[in-house]
Amino acid sequence: MRGVYNSVTDIRRKVFAAIADMAYSDDIDYKQKMEAIPYEIIQGKQAKYRDSVFLERAIVGERLRLGMGLPVRDFTQAGAVSDGVEASIIAEKFYDQPLVNIISFACNACPEKKVMVTNACQGCLSHQCVEVCPKKAVSIVDGHSEIDQDLCIKCGKCMEACPYHAIVKIERPCAASCGMNAIGSDEEGKAVINYDKCVSCGQCLVNCPFGAIVDKGQIFQTIHAMRSGHDVIAAVAPAFIGQFGNGVTPEKVIAALKELGFADVVEVAIGADLCTIEEAEDFMDKVPEKQPFMATSCCPAWSVMAKKEFPQFKDYISMALTPMVLTARLIKKKNPDAKVCFIGPCAAKKLEASRRSIRSDVDFVLTFEEVMGMFHAKNIDLPQVVAEETFHTGTAAGREFAVSGGVAKAVKTLIEKNNPGTTVKVQAAEGLKNCRTMLMMAKAGRLNGYLLEGMACPGGCVAGAGTLAPISKAAAQVKKYANEDEMKLADESKYSDMVHDISHMYDAPAED
């Protein structure tokens, strides 16, 4: 649950801070330091979280490797935490697939799905659980209900019928959160990811209560680029509002990021405005004359899912570049020698930024949680930071891209403003399971003429895997911040030439 600081959060934060501290340090032996960090984070002789202090340190070691961009080790073979670190000590993106990884010895081997009777069963006279079971899997043993797992089909009818709520369905949290059904089990019951299905949305890694699933990071390389003399410009996603604590205003976030070493800070809401204009033009040009509907392209996990599972709709997804890429191209048009670091809520953006057609635009991707680790490493007390001037470029419409429905709302409003009498029908879905349902409706012809918005994370970008704040609170703060600005819509007269120039800077497809 985002917004609740727990032991998993604590370990992640300490690992991120340790990587940042190592990157900011002078004259350091990185291999020696990496071997020492697990002992600095897990101190003493007694285990605090698991059965063994040695297991705890081994898990921290793997998290450290992944945070540096290195692969998980084969723990059946001898090796050091620092093996291969030389390759990651660079001032550019270091990425070794896959993005999302399972540390197998941290996995609890949770049951995939099971309906079970708890000790709350009262052995009631009506035995409704027995009566409703279509497979006769429920019986009364010694006065209490018992479920034959070989017969049970997990339909949940017994659970619904129990007047005491004594029957529960338990499911592996990572698998339950995966909208792609990409998580299964190995021969030991440990979770494994089917990478042919995975779209790297990251929901599994924030829903695993054992902290066994980790995405790779670029903290070290970003800081190394700063310290090597590069101008690294932070492009901050609209979802940043409220992520760094109460009272931490946009002005304070800008100042704090500059204290970390960023040369400048730009809001990605301007890229969202450019995307709004381009998608509005696409919709009016193509729907319904050239295609029955159009889907937005902003969420990379959603668009990859749509193209994987509904390849016949590939051309119906907008060709507009995402706000991250449009903003990066805008930055590099003004400062070709700069490096761009996207700071946002999303794990999938790391994958997007590694595509052949994008990697020259976006040099690094960090999540809000990773940046918080950097603040800790530099001992930056965010509420006490002396504020700088705030952002003035993005509009309210662009800033609301961070919440579910915000993209479609911006495009719809712009179209209807420019074309009086036109009504744009919109369908929005959040969470990949709901997105799949929406596309099934489209396949059946029920959404012809519609603008479809898909968001992989339930709640939109404010619910991304790299966020820190409670989702509902973050969404409310984004909307409040957005509507403090008088600029409600993207100004086409101001941006139209920019949209064309930036979108066509390179003759490369939007996706590989």
Buried (B, 14 or more C-beta within 10 A) or exposed (E): EBBEEEEBBEBBBBBBBBBBBBBBEEEEEBBEBBBBBBEEBBEEEEBEBBEEBEBBBBBBBBBBBBBBBBBBBEEEEEEEBBBBBEEBEBBBBBBBEBBBBBBBBBBBBBBBEBBBBEEEBEEBEEBBBBEBBEEEBBBEEEEEBBBEEEEBEBBEBBBEBBEEEBBBBEBBBBBBBBBBEBBBBEEEEBBBBEEEBBBBBBBBBBBBEBBBBBBBBBBBBBBBBBBEEBBBBBBBBBBBBBBBBEEBBBBBBBBBBBBBBBBBBBBBBBBBBBBBBBBBBBBBEBBEEEBBBBBBBBBBBBBBBBBBBBEEBEEBBBBBBBBBBBBBBBBBEEBEEBBBBBBBBBBBBBBBBBBEBBBBBBBBBBBBBBBBBBBBBBEBEBEEBEBBEBBEBBBBBBBBBBBBBBBBBBBBBBBBBBEEEEEBBBBBBBBBBBBBEBBEBBEEEEBEEBBBBBBBBBBBBBBBBBBBBBBEBBBBBBBEBBEEBEBBBBEBEEBBEBBEEBBEBEEBEBBE
